[in-house]
Amino acid sequence: MTNDYEKIGRKIASRRYELNYTQEKLAELIDVDVNTIYRYEKGELLSKIEKGAKLEKVLNLNLKDLFEI
């Protein structure tokens, strides 16, 4: 069964693919380790609040939309 974190992770990965960003590039743009991006996308870790704004800007995606599941 898919949990909400996994759904959010899939949205992050999907948007990253749409923008043709690698996990490495996204990690660089929001100043986190590439393993953090991997964990976000697998639903193992949610972004800290201070990274939320960076994700929103870099992915050009409203966080409200990201967390609508």
Secondary structure, 3 states (H helix, E strand, C coil): CCCHHHHHHHHHHHHHHHCCCCHHHHHHHHCCCHHHHHHHHCCCCCCCHHHHHHHHHHHCCCHHHHHCC
